[in-house]
Amino acid sequence: MLRAPAPAIAARARRQFRQILLGWYDRHGRDLPWRRTRDPYRVLVSEVMLQQTQVDRVVPKYHEWLDRFPSLAALADAPLDEAVATWYPLGHNIRPRRLHAIARESVERYGGTLPADADALRAFKGIGAYTAGAVMSFAFQSRAPILDTNVARLLFRVFVARGAQKSHAMQKRLWALSEAVLPRRRVFDFNQALMDFGALVCTARKPQCLGCPMARLCRSFPARRV
């Protein structure tokens, strides 16, 4: 995972950000099927499916995939062509191939389970820093940061506001921010809230700045208000 020195964020700002975000999530968080499980495999499937794919397209395919491949062992035993065909029409066929390879490696090395260790997860080809953090926090209830596109945009707008958001240096800083604001409790809800808030409120186009509960903390808000 990219690392950077912990950013200087006042304790009060961290508390306010957490309180606002979790309060919003309690009222507006989406009810999604992968949020009802703590099975590492099911969490992994959802995260891989959600890469570059909208939620409404993923939900039916998520159920179909798990009906056909209910476990890592079942996926490992299946022919690769069957996994690729079941994935259709989500696209990006490299993703089912990676899942299939992960399943086979998990059977060979861990008896058909995923390890509860971020470094061990990242050793699988196809599991990067974000996916490892998602599995650790959503399946294993570990205090692990995440940084996908929605989370990066939200943290950048609220705490940074200037610079090249997608630069290597900024990505390191945003990873550090994600870790700095992470609470010690309700990690699952908090990380899910980060993604939902970025997807539904702090959107890439036409963010809902007017009436945004994060406005008083957001460094980008005054510029967006005019």
TALIN-V451170 format. One record per pair of residues at least 4 apart in sequence whose C-alpha atoms are under 7 Angstrom apart, sorted by the first residue. I is the first residue (numbers start at 1). J is the second residue. Records with the same first field share a line. If there is no record, write none. Layout:
I->J, J
This chain:
1->129
2->172, 175
3->172, 175, 176
4->172, 173, 176
5->176
6->176, 180
7->176, 177
9->13, 14
10->14
11->15
12->16
13->17
14->18, 181
15->19
16->20
17->21
18->22
19->23
20->24, 213, 214
21->25, 193
22->26, 190, 193
23->27
24->28
25->29, 193
29->193, 196
34->42, 43, 46
38->138, 139
39->43, 139
40->44, 114, 135, 139
41->45, 71, 72
42->46
43->47, 135, 139
44->48, 135
45->49
46->50, 62
47->51, 131
48->95
49->53, 58
50->54, 55, 58
53->57, 58
54->58
55->59
58->62
59->63
60->64
61->65
62->66
63->67
64->68
65->69, 86
66->70
69->74, 75
70->74
71->75
72->76, 103, 112, 113
73->77, 103, 107, 112
74->78
75->100, 103
76->100, 103, 104
78->82
79->83
80->84, 97, 100
81->85
82->86
83->87, 96
84->88, 93, 96, 97
87->96
93->97
94->98
95->99
96->100
97->101
98->102, 126
99->103
100->104
101->105
102->106, 124
103->107
104->108
105->109
106->110, 111, 112, 113, 114
107->111, 112, 113
110->114
115->120, 121
116->136, 140
117->121
118->122, 132, 133, 136
119->123
121->127, 132
122->127, 128, 129, 132
127->131, 132
128->132
129->133
130->134, 146, 147, 148
131->135
132->136
133->137, 144, 145, 146
134->138, 146
135->139, 140
136->140, 141, 142, 144
137->141, 142, 143, 144, 187, 188
138->188
141->187, 188
143->184, 187
145->178, 179, 182
146->178, 191
147->151, 152, 175, 178
148->152
149->153
150->154, 195, 198, 199
151->155, 194, 195, 198
152->156, 174
153->157, 198
154->158, 198, 202
155->159, 174
156->160, 161, 165, 174
157->161, 218, 219, 220
158->217, 218, 219, 220
159->218, 219
160->219
161->219, 220
164->170
165->170
166->170, 171
167->171
168->172
169->173
170->174
171->175
172->176
173->177
174->178
175->179
176->180
177->181
178->182
182->187
183->187
186->190
187->191
188->192
189->193
190->194
191->195
192->196
193->197
194->198
195->199
196->200
197->201, 202
198->202, 203
199->203
201->207, 208
202->207, 208
203->207
208->212
209->215, 221
214->218
215->221
220->224
221->225
